[in-house]
Amino acid sequence: MPFRPMQKLSTYILESVEEMKNKVTWPSYKSLQNSSMLVLVASLIFAVIIGLIDTAFKNSLEWFYQAL
């Protein structure tokens, strides 16, 4: 049996397209908006927390080195 990489690649692509069209359940637009907002809010909260921790460490280290 000869080795046919292009035939395998073609079959893979065709099967992938078929699966994406008929077997994948895509989220609704409203669900996608809700998920995006959740990620945005969580990211902002996480960024604020990390910023506060960073500021606390910076101030602590400045105080420590000035005390020396």
PyMOL commands that set and color helices and strands:
alter all, ss='L'
color gray80, all
select helices_A, chain A and resi 5-22+29-67
alter helices_A, ss='H'
color red, helices_A
deselect
rebuild
show_as cartoon
